[in-house]
Amino acid sequence: MLRQSEEMYYDILEARYIEGYKLELVFENGKKGIIDLSGYRHKGGVFSRFSAIEYFKQFYVNKEIGTLCWPDGVDIAPETLYHEATREPLPAWATPEKTAV
């Protein structure tokens, strides 16, 4: 399902395990790319579960929300995955604003 906001992003149709924390993703617009989610292990919170590679390998594509999910409700926003896989810019609404110090 194509989502619209200031810019568009696309749902994930397929995900294939490659090795380590690398996955190949295929998006509904036909684009695909490889992502490396190894850095997520260090983000803490729910992503600390990724430290166990067997947990990480339990990923699946949730067709209802069009993104990668893991057991216990863990998921990653599809626009983030699209950006990482295709290297296209994040939508403006998903980019943190820089504040002057």
C-alpha positions, 0 to 999 in steps of 0.5 A: 500500500502506497502511503502519502504524506509530504513524501511517499514511502513503500511497504515491504513485500519480502525480506530475505536473511543474508547473514549476520544482521543483513537482510535483503528487502523488496518494496512494493515499488519494485526497489530492493536493497540490503540493510545491516541492522547490527547497530540496532543491538546497541540502541537499547530498549526492545532492540537489545533483544537483537543481541541474540541472533536467533531472536533477530532471525525470527523476523517476518513481514507483517503485510498489514503494516508493511514492515519488518516485525519480530515476536513481542511486537518489535518492529522498525518503521518502514520509511526508515527501512526504505531509506536504509535499503535504497539510500533515498532521503527520509521524508521530511516529517521523519527527519529530526529537526535540528535545534540551535544551541 
